[in-house]
Amino acid sequence: MKRTSAFIRNVIAILIGMSFVVFCVNSEAQIKKSEKRRLFFEWEEVEGAKLYQVELTKLIGKDKKKKPVIFKRKKPTFDAKVSPGKYLIRMRSFDSRSVPGDWSETFDVVVKVLPPKKIYPTKALKIKSKDSEEEDVVFKWSKVGGAKDYRLEIVDSKSGNSVFNEVVDELEKEVELPVAASYDWRVTAIYKDGTEGEMGELGTPFVLLGEKLDKPDIEKPDTDFVRELKWSKPDRAGYYSYHLFKLNKKRKKWELIEKGPVEKSNEIAFNEKYSGGKYRLKVKAHADNVISSDLAKMEFKVYDGDRSPAAAYRHEMRESMEKEANAYFVASYLLSSVEYTSVIKELDKSSSTDVVGGTGRLGLGYFFEDSSWGTLLIADLSGVVIGGKNYTYSAAELHGSWRTYWGISQVRISGGLFYKELPATIPSDVDEVEVENVNLYGPHLGFDIWYPLSRSFGIQFNTRFYVGLDGEAPNDESIVPSLSYQAGVLGSLRLSQNVMGFLGYAYRLDSATFDARAGSNSPDSDSFAEDGDQDEVSIEGHYLNLFLEWGF
């Protein structure tokens, strides 16, 4: 009895601290013999014992049991493959006379079923979402024979916190998850009696990528004296990568000169040691667990020469008066209050009156690439009210232009040919006035001085002279050379990279002189003019000048 009591005490002590190891095998739709689990445990050897019996009774319900199965072992270990389920286990020993000792106390062991095989999402999978907030992910796994339900658990890989833990009665489950995060998951089979199988392992992390970031908009430097490069900040962007290239003119290839990540900031400093030339910047926006943006590209020029602050200021001021485009469109309107004077010797009459008028102007110009030379064609249409009636007259100018800089001021000199009409009044009686146009053409010459006050504002002084050398007079007599001129001052405002607006004052004198038809040359003539007399027409006015230049 002492031997048996000692055996029981040893078995109980061993059972309290006993551990067993369960090794996994593949599970299919049904549990087969080849899919039994290994059940292994050992206990302390009983002195004098020659044989051990291990009794396993499988529970098939709350109160139902299968017929016990007894195993014999010569050593104090048990190692056998059994089908998954809950077992009641007890043991006893036999001495050299084959006399059995008492059975140990019964204890239960659950041999758990293998977890289902995870099908989707797979390990290291990157799921691209089309949403910036949440995305539905379908989790799929294989069937485990005998399982009624399955427990699906999803955890946040970064924090380890469970974000989903529910029992599912199917082989898949759609779960709405926040995007831009990494997850792991496992599935555990559950039997009809509520017993859960072996808990699935995590170890299958996947990433739910957030919706693609918007492409950054790179700001093109507004000066060739580049000091920094900037781009916009798309929503959700965490950091950026960039590559800076320079064009090798000899090899006609773009060469990488700088690259790197940019944390938080959306700008980089441009190395002042880099030589001038043509550069290309590529930028992409990134964020953790978010689809990176498309690649943004921008080409720009860098001044090749002195880029000191003083040189940069001088260049910046000069650039404020330049347009990116070589071609440009001109539109202006001059609202005027003018004094109209007409002297007609044939009738021995003259008239002078203050009238209101206006001039609309349209033009098209072009400055040649990398040149100070350009050309401009302008057409005018003016109108005045004379004797209660509106009269119109036109003009056209062809310019050849040359521009240069004096300090930070732009000086523009232009000259060419002009055509101009002026209305000449010919009184016919006391109440009525007949108006006919004098046509003039000849050369013109003028200059502008444009001084920038800032990158947006400036002031311009301008003047122009017109010499009417020839044309057509209403009396068919010869044109006498005459001088017309204009002078004014304009304030300038840069509206955009290619649009410049002007507003200011102009004084203008338009005049025409032609020979009067002398009465002495024709006995039947009613002309009061004598040989050498001249008719004159002049319009002297003060103009409110509205002006626009638009490059394209």
C-alpha positions in Angstrom: 0.0 0.0 0.0 2.9 2.3 0.7 4.1 1.8 -2.8 0.6 2.5 -4.2 0.2 5.6 -2.1 3.5 6.9 -3.1 2.6 6.3 -6.8 -0.7 8.2 -6.4 1.1 11.1 -4.7 3.7 11.3 -7.5 1.0 11.1 -10.2 -1.0 13.9 -8.6 2.1 16.1 -8.2 3.0 15.4 -11.8 -0.5 16.1 -13.1 -0.6 19.5 -11.3 2.6 20.6 -13.0 2.2 18.6 -16.1 2.5 20.2 -19.5 1.9 18.8 -22.9 2.9 19.8 -26.4 0.6 19.9 -29.4 2.1 19.7 -32.8 0.1 21.0 -35.8 -0.8 19.0 -38.9 -2.7 20.1 -42.0 -6.5 20.1 -41.6 -8.8 19.3 -44.5 -12.6 19.3 -44.8 -12.9 16.2 -42.5 -10.8 14.8 -39.7 -9.0 11.7 -40.8 -6.8 9.3 -38.9 -3.8 10.8 -40.5 -4.9 14.2 -39.1 -4.9 13.2 -35.4 -3.0 15.3 -33.0 0.0 14.2 -31.0 -0.7 14.1 -27.3 2.5 13.9 -25.2 3.1 14.1 -21.5 5.4 12.4 -18.9 5.4 11.9 -15.2 7.8 11.1 -12.4 8.8 7.4 -12.3 7.2 5.3 -9.5 9.7 3.3 -7.5 9.2 -0.4 -8.2 6.7 0.0 -11.0 7.2 -2.3 -14.0 4.2 -1.2 -16.0 1.9 1.8 -16.3 -1.7 2.0 -17.6 -3.1 5.3 -19.1 -6.9 5.4 -19.6 -8.3 7.9 -22.1 -12.1 8.5 -22.2 -13.3 10.9 -24.9 -16.3 13.1 -24.2 -18.8 13.4 -27.0 -21.2 15.6 -25.3 -22.1 17.0 -22.0 -23.0 13.7 -20.5 -21.9 11.3 -23.2 -18.6 9.4 -23.3 -17.0 7.0 -25.6 -15.7 3.7 -24.4 -12.4 4.2 -22.5 -9.2 3.2 -24.2 -6.3 1.9 -22.1 -2.7 2.3 -23.1 0.2 0.4 -21.6 3.5 2.0 -21.1 6.7 0.6 -19.7 8.1 4.1 -19.2 6.5 7.1 -17.4 5.7 8.9 -20.7 2.7 9.0 -23.0 3.1 9.8 -26.7 0.2 9.0 -29.1 -1.9 10.5 -31.8 -5.5 11.1 -30.9 -8.4 12.8 -32.6 -9.2 16.3 -31.4 -11.6 16.6 -28.6 -12.0 16.6 -24.8 -10.5 13.6 -22.9 -10.7 12.4 -19.3 -7.3 10.8 -18.3 -6.3 8.7 -15.3 -3.3 6.5 -14.7 -2.0 3.7 -12.4 1.1 1.5 -12.1 1.8 -2.2 -11.7 4.5 -3.7 -9.6 6.7 -6.8 -10.4 3.8 -9.1 -9.3 1.5 -7.4 -11.8 -0.5 -6.0 -8.9 -2.1 -2.7 -9.9 -2.1 0.3 -7.7 -5.0 2.7 -7.3 -6.1 4.9 -10.2 -5.0 8.5 -10.0 -7.5 11.3 -9.8 -9.1 12.0 -13.2 -8.1 15.1 -15.1 -9.3 16.4 -18.4 -7.3 17.5 -21.4 -8.6 19.2 -24.5 -6.8 18.2 -27.7 -7.6 21.1 -29.9 -8.3 21.0 -33.6 -5.9 22.8 -35.9 -6.8 26.3 -36.9 -8.2 26.9 -40.4 -5.8 27.7 -43.2 -5.9 31.4 -44.0 -6.6 32.2 -47.6 -7.0 35.9 -47.9 -5.5 38.4 -47.1 -2.1 36.8 -47.6 1.1 37.6 -45.8 2.7 41.0 -46.8 -0.2 41.7 -49.1 -0.7 45.4 -49.9 -4.4 46.3 -50.6 -4.9 49.5 -52.5 -7.9 51.4 -51.3 -9.9 53.9 -53.4 -11.0 55.7 -50.3 -9.2 58.0 -48.0 -11.0 56.9 -44.8 -12.2 53.2 -44.8 -12.2 50.2 -47.0 -14.2 46.9 -46.9 -11.8 43.8 -46.7 -13.1 40.3 -47.2 -11.3 37.7 -45.0 -11.4 34.1 -46.2 -10.3 30.8 -44.7 -10.6 27.0 -45.3 -13.2 24.7 -43.7 -12.3 22.6 -40.7 -14.2 19.3 -40.4 -16.7 19.3 -37.5 -16.4 23.0 -36.9 -19.7 24.9 -36.5 -18.4 28.4 -36.2 -15.2 30.4 -36.5 -13.8 33.2 -34.4 -12.2 35.9 -36.5 -9.8 38.3 -34.8 -8.1 41.3 -36.4 -5.4 43.3 -34.7 -3.6 46.6 -35.4 0.0 45.5 -36.2 1.4 48.7 -34.8 -0.4 48.9 -31.4 -1.3 45.2 -31.1 -4.9 46.2 -30.1 -7.8 44.1 -31.3 -10.0 46.0 -33.8 -12.4 43.1 -34.6 -13.2 39.9 -32.7 -16.4 38.1 -33.6 -17.8 34.6 -34.2 -18.7 33.9 -37.8 -20.8 31.0 -39.1 -19.3 31.2 -42.7 -15.9 30.8 -44.3 -15.5 34.4 -45.1 -16.3 37.8 -43.5 -16.3 41.3 -44.9 -15.0 43.8 -42.4 -14.8 47.6 -42.7 -11.3 48.8 -41.6 -9.7 52.2 -41.4 -7.2 52.7 -44.3 -3.5 53.6 -44.0 -2.8 50.9 -41.4 -1.1 47.5 -41.1 -3.2 44.6 -39.7 -2.7 40.9 -38.7 -5.4 38.3 -38.3 -6.2 34.8 -37.1 -9.1 32.3 -37.2 -10.0 29.7 -34.6 -12.5 26.9 -35.2 -15.4 26.4 -32.8 -17.3 23.1 -32.3 -21.0 22.5 -31.5 -20.3 22.1 -27.8 -18.6 25.5 -27.8 -15.1 24.1 -27.5 -12.7 26.2 -29.4 -9.9 24.7 -31.4 -6.3 25.7 -31.3 -6.0 29.4 -31.6 -4.7 30.5 -34.9 -1.4 32.3 -35.1 -1.0 35.9 -36.2 2.1 36.2 -38.4 0.2 37.1 -41.5 0.4 40.9 -41.6 -1.0 42.9 -44.5 -1.2 46.6 -45.3 -4.4 48.4 -46.2 -3.1 51.3 -48.2 -5.0 54.6 -48.2 -6.2 56.2 -51.4 -3.5 57.6 -53.6 -2.2 61.0 -52.6 -2.8 63.9 -54.9 0.2 65.0 -57.0 2.0 68.0 -55.6 1.9 71.2 -57.7 5.5 72.5 -58.1 5.8 76.3 -58.0 7.8 77.5 -61.0 10.4 80.1 -59.8 9.4 83.5 -60.9 13.0 84.5 -61.3 16.1 82.9 -62.8 17.9 83.7 -59.5 16.6 80.6 -57.9 17.1 80.3 -54.1 14.5 77.7 -53.2 12.1 75.3 -54.7 8.6 74.8 -53.4 5.5 72.6 -54.0 2.0 72.3 -52.6 1.0 70.1 -49.7 -1.5 67.5 -50.7 -3.9 66.3 -48.0 -2.6 63.4 -45.9 1.0 63.8 -47.3 3.6 63.0 -44.6 6.8 63.4 -46.4 8.3 63.8 -50.0 11.0 62.5 -52.2 12.6 64.6 -54.9 15.2 64.3 -57.7 16.9 67.3 -59.2 18.5 67.1 -62.7 20.5 69.4 -64.8 20.6 69.3 -68.6 24.1 68.5 -70.0 24.0 70.5 -73.2 26.9 68.7 -74.8 25.6 65.2 -74.1 22.0 66.4 -74.4 21.1 64.3 -71.3 19.6 65.1 -68.0 22.0 64.3 -65.2 21.0 63.7 -61.6 22.8 66.1 -59.2 20.7 65.8 -56.0 18.0 63.7 -54.5 16.6 62.8 -51.1 13.6 62.6 -48.8 12.1 65.8 -47.3 10.4 65.3 -44.0 7.4 67.6 -43.2 8.6 70.6 -45.2 7.4 71.2 -48.7 10.5 73.0 -50.0 14.2 72.6 -50.5 17.0 75.2 -50.8 18.7 75.5 -54.2 22.4 75.2 -53.8 24.0 78.6 -54.7 27.1 76.8 -56.0 25.2 75.1 -58.8 26.0 76.7 -62.2 23.3 78.3 -64.4 21.4 76.4 -67.0 18.3 74.3 -67.4 17.1 72.2 -64.5 14.3 69.7 -63.9 12.7 68.9 -60.6 10.7 65.7 -59.8 8.7 65.4 -56.6 6.5 62.7 -55.2 4.3 62.8 -52.0 4.3 59.9 -49.6 2.7 58.9 -46.3 2.8 55.7 -44.2 0.6 53.0 -45.6 -0.8 55.3 -48.3 -0.4 55.0 -52.0 2.2 57.5 -53.1 1.2 60.3 -55.5 2.0 60.4 -59.2 5.3 62.1 -60.1 5.2 65.8 -60.5 7.7 67.4 -62.9 8.8 71.0 -63.6 11.6 72.5 -65.7 13.2 75.9 -64.9 16.1 78.1 -65.8 18.8 79.3 -63.5 20.8 82.5 -64.3 24.4 81.7 -65.3 26.5 84.5 -63.6 26.5 86.6 -60.5 23.6 85.6 -58.2 24.5 87.8 -55.3 21.6 89.6 -53.5 22.3 92.9 -55.3 22.4 91.1 -58.7 19.3 89.1 -57.8 17.5 92.3 -56.9 18.5 94.0 -60.1 17.5 91.0 -62.1 14.2 90.6 -60.2 13.2 94.2 -60.9 14.1 93.8 -64.6 12.2 90.5 -64.8 9.1 92.2 -63.3 8.7 94.1 -66.6 9.2 91.0 -68.8 6.6 88.5 -70.0 7.3 84.8 -70.4 5.8 84.7 -73.9 7.5 86.4 -76.8 4.2 87.3 -78.6 1.9 89.7 -76.9 -1.5 91.4 -77.5 -2.2 95.1 -76.9 -5.5 96.6 -76.0 -6.1 100.2 -74.8 -8.8 102.8 -74.5 -8.2 106.6 -74.3 -11.1 108.6 -72.9 -10.5 112.2 -73.9 -11.6 115.8 -73.6 -10.2 117.5 -76.6 -10.2 121.0 -78.2 -11.0 120.7 -81.9 -9.7 123.5 -84.2 -10.3 123.8 -87.9 -9.1 126.7 -90.1 -10.5 126.7 -93.7 -9.0 129.6 -95.7 -11.2 129.0 -98.8 -14.2 130.0 -96.7 -12.3 132.5 -94.6 -13.7 130.7 -91.6 -12.3 129.0 -88.5 -13.9 127.0 -85.7 -12.8 125.9 -82.3 -14.8 123.8 -79.9 -14.4 121.5 -76.9 -15.6 118.0 -77.7 -15.6 114.6 -76.0 -13.9 111.7 -77.7 -12.4 108.3 -77.3 -9.9 106.1 -78.9 -9.8 102.3 -79.0 -6.6 100.5 -79.8 -5.7 96.9 -80.6 -2.2 95.6 -81.4 -0.1 92.5 -81.9 3.6 92.5 -81.1 6.5 90.1 -80.9 10.0 90.2 -79.4 12.5 87.7 -80.9 13.9 84.9 -78.8 17.0 86.0 -76.8 17.0 89.3 -78.6 16.4 93.0 -77.8 14.6 93.5 -81.0 10.9 93.2 -81.7 8.0 94.5 -83.8 4.5 95.8 -83.2 1.5 96.5 -85.3 -1.3 98.8 -84.0 -4.7 99.9 -85.3 -6.7 102.7 -83.8 -10.3 103.8 -84.1 -11.3 107.2 -82.7 -14.5 109.2 -82.4 -15.5 112.8 -81.7 -18.8 114.6 -81.5 -18.9 117.6 -83.9 -22.0 119.6 -84.4 -24.1 117.1 -82.5 -22.9 114.2 -84.7 -20.4 111.4 -84.1 -17.5 111.2 -86.5 -14.9 108.4 -86.5 -11.4 108.4 -87.9 -8.7 105.6 -87.9 -5.0 105.2 -87.6 -2.4 102.5 -87.9 1.2 102.2 -86.8 4.0 99.8 -87.6 6.8 99.7 -85.1 10.3 98.3 -85.0 11.3 98.1 -81.3 14.6 97.9 -79.4 14.9 97.6 -75.7 17.7 97.8 -73.1 18.2 98.4 -69.4 19.6 101.4 -67.6 20.1 100.2 -64.1 16.8 98.6 -63.2 14.8 100.8 -65.6 13.8 99.5 -69.0 14.3 101.8 -72.0 12.4 101.1 -75.1 12.9 102.9 -78.4 10.7 102.3 -81.4 10.1 103.8 -84.7 8.4 103.1 -88.0 5.6 104.2 -90.3 2.1 105.5 -89.5 -1.1 106.2 -91.2 -3.6 108.7 -89.6 -7.0 110.3 -90.4 -8.1 113.6 -88.9 -11.6 115.1 -89.4 -11.7 118.5 -91.2 -14.8 120.7 -90.8 -16.0 122.6 -93.8 -18.8 124.9 -92.9 -21.5 125.1 -95.7 -23.9 127.5 -94.1 -24.8 128.9 -90.7 -26.4 125.7 -89.3 -24.6 122.8 -90.9 -21.1 121.5 -90.9 -19.6 119.2 -93.5 -16.8 116.9 -92.2 -14.2 115.2 -94.4 -11.0 113.3 -93.3 -7.5 114.4 -93.9 -5.3 111.3 -94.6 -1.6 111.5 -93.4 1.3 109.1 -93.4 4.9 109.3 -92.6 7.5 108.2 -90.0 7.1 108.1 -86.2 9.6 107.8 -83.4 9.2 107.4 -79.6 10.6 106.1 -76.4 9.5 104.7 -73.1 11.2 104.7 -69.7 9.8 102.2 -67.3 10.9 102.2 -63.7 9.8 99.3 -61.4 8.8 100.2 -57.9 8.4 96.6 -56.8 7.8 93.2 -58.5 4.2 94.2 -59.1 4.1 98.0 -59.5 6.0 100.4 -61.7 5.8 103.8 -63.4 6.3 104.5 -67.1 7.1 107.8 -68.9 6.5 107.8 -72.7 6.5 110.2 -75.6 6.1 109.8 -79.4 6.5 112.1 -82.4 4.7 111.8 -85.8 5.7 113.6 -88.9 3.0 113.8 -91.6 4.9 114.0 -94.9 2.3 113.2 -97.4 -1.3 112.1 -97.8 -4.7 113.3 -99.1 -6.4 116.6 -98.4 -10.2 117.0 -98.8 -9.6 119.8 -101.3 -7.2 117.6 -103.3 -4.3 120.0 -102.6 -0.9 119.0 -101.3 -0.1 118.0 -97.8 2.2 120.3 -95.9 4.6 118.4 -93.5 3.3 118.7 -89.9 4.3 117.4 -86.5 2.0 115.6 -84.0 3.1 114.3 -80.7 2.0 112.5 -77.5 3.5 112.4 -74.0 2.2 110.7 -70.9 2.8 108.8 -67.6 1.4 105.4 -66.7 1.3 103.4 -63.5 1.8 99.7 -64.1 0.5 96.6 -62.3 1.6 93.1 -63.0 -1.6 91.0 -63.0 0.1 87.7 -63.8 3.2 86.2 -65.3 2.1 87.3 -68.8 -0.4 90.1 -68.2 0.4 93.7 -67.4 -2.1 96.5 -66.8 -1.5 100.2 -67.1 -3.5 103.3 -66.1 -2.5 106.9 -66.5 -2.6 110.3 -68.2 -1.6 111.3 -71.7 -1.4 114.7 -73.5 -1.8 114.4 -77.3 -1.7 116.9 -80.2 -2.8 115.6 -83.7 -2.5 118.2 -86.5 -2.6 118.3 -90.3 -1.8 121.1 -92.7 -2.5 121.3 -96.4 -2.5 123.9 -99.1 -5.6 126.0 -99.5 -7.1 126.3 -103.0 -6.5 129.9 -104.0 -9.4 131.8 -105.6 -7.1 133.8 -107.8 -6.2 130.6 -109.7 -9.8 130.2 -111.0 -12.0 133.2 -112.0 -15.2 131.2 -111.2 -14.0 130.2 -107.7 -15.7 131.5 -104.5 -12.5 130.8 -102.5 -11.2 133.6 -100.3 -7.8 131.9 -100.1 -4.8 133.5 -101.7 -1.6 131.9 -103.0 0.4 130.4 -100.1 -2.5 130.1 -97.7 -2.8 126.8 -95.8 -5.7 125.0 -94.1 -5.2 123.5 -90.7 -6.9 120.9 -88.5 -5.8 120.1 -85.0 -7.1 118.0 -82.1 -5.5 118.8 -78.7 -6.6 116.6 -75.9 -6.1 115.3 -72.4 -6.6 111.5 -72.2 -7.3 109.0 -69.5 -5.3 106.0 -70.7 -6.3 102.4 -70.0 -3.8 99.9 -71.3 -3.3 96.1 -71.3 -0.5 93.9 -72.5 -1.1 90.2 -72.6 1.6 87.7 -73.6 0.7 84.4 -75.2 
